[in-house]
Structures are given as C-alpha cells and as structure tokens.
Amino acid sequence: MEENGCQAGGPGHGTSSCDYKAQDKWAQDVYPPNADKEYYGRGPFQLSYPYNYGRFSNVFVENDYNSHMKYVDNPDTVASDGYIAWAAAVWFYMTPQSPKPSIHDILTGYFVPNDVDEA
C-alpha cells in the first residue's frame, strides 16, 4: 500500500528520494504541496506527486469546499483507508495520465499506438 522503503519509519522516509514535491509550475500553482506531507506512492496503483493526489481529490470529493486539495493535504488516507485506496486505484486505472493513455485503454485494446507513439 506504500512505496517500498518510503513508509513511515522506513529507510527512505523523509528523504528527497521518496518525497516527490517537485512538479511543473502549473501543478505547483493548482496543487501546492503541503510542507508537512510527503508524496511518495500510496495505494494499489501508487499515486505519487501532489498533482495526482489533487486530480484524484477533485474527482472523488468534488462537492467539498477546496476539494482538489483533500488528498494533497491528507495523502496518508490513500494508504490507510481501504475504500479510498481502491477508489484511487480505479481512478488511476481509468484515467489517462498525459501523455500516456489510461491503463484500461491499453489493456482493452481501445488505445492503438500510432507511429509517433511507437517512436
């Protein structure tokens, strides 16, 4: 449920190799990381980086105030709450992660790579 070596008390916990706060400027503005949180992989499909926690938050808790920050501010929930963990896994499985297609589209054959994709 947590990236190997990055869980609380693990050998990599709290180091730059496990805390993925660095992100593009647009993502930094939309999903600013919480200085007290770490964004290593959590859940069955390992959400990492604030923008993935934020994008999942925006979909899963869309009616809450400041919903896009729900799991940016509480990333441990993705590993500690089974319902949230599996919801995050289904979301990640079904959602394209630009520039990549979704895992679902690849496995079902819906995504057919073109020459640029192949290159």
N, C-alpha and C positions, 0 to 999 in steps of 0.2 A: 504493500500500500504506500510505501515511501521509497524514494530513490535510494538505491543501495549505498550505504556509507554516509547518508545525509540526515537520517532520522535523529531526533533529539538524543544527544549524548553519543552519537556515532562519531567515528574518526574524522569525517569530513564536515561535520555540523558546524556552521558558523564561519566557514572559510569561503573565499571567493569562488572556489571550485564547485560549491553547492548552492550558493545564493545568487540566483540569476535575476538581479535587479536591472542590469544594463539592457536597454532597449532603445529603439528608434525614438526620435524626438516626438513624433505624433503620439506614440504609445505612452511615452513619459507624461505628456500633457493630459491624455484621456484617462490613463490608468496609473496615476503616480504611485510608486511603491511606498509602502509603509516602512520606515526605517527600523522598526522593531520586529518586522516579519521577514521570513526567508521564503524564496520562491522556487525551491527545488521541486522535483517531480513528486506528485502525490496522486493516489488513485490508481485504478487498474490500467489506465492508459497514460498515466503520469503527466498531468497538467504541470507545466512549469512556466515561468516568467509571469509578471503581473498582467500583461495583456491577455493571456489565456485564462487566467483566473477571472479577469474582468469581463471578457467576452462571454464566458460561461455564466457569470453572475447576471449579466444583462439579459440573458435568455431565461435563466431559471428563476430569478426573483424580480421579474420585470415590473411588478406593481409596487414595489417598495421604494421609498424615498432613497435616492442615491444608490439604486440597485446595482449599478455597474461596479460598485466598489465592495459589495457584500463579501466576496471570497478573496478579493485583494486584501481586505482588512482582516480576514479570517481564513487564511489558506489551510490551516491545520484541519479544518472541518472536512476538507475533501478527502482526508485520510481517516479521520476519526468517526465520521457518520456514514454508515453503510449505504443509506438511501442516497445521500449526496454523492458519495463516491461512485456509485453505479450510474446515477444521473449524469455525472460529469463524463463517465466513460462512454455512455450512449451519445451524448452531445459531441464528444471528440470524434467518435466513430463516424457520425453522420455529417459533420461539418467540415467543409474544405478549409484548409489552413494555407492560405495563399503563400506561394504559388502552387501548392500541391492540392490535388483533388482529395475528396474525403476517402477514408479507408473503405467505406461502404461502396462508393462508386467504383473503386478499383476492384474489389472482391466480387462485385456482381457483374462486372464487365461493362457497366454503363460508361465508364471513362475509357476511351480508346486514345492512346497517345499518338500524336502527330509527329512529323519529322523533327520539329523543334523540341518537343518533349523527349524524344529518343536521344537527341544530341545532348 
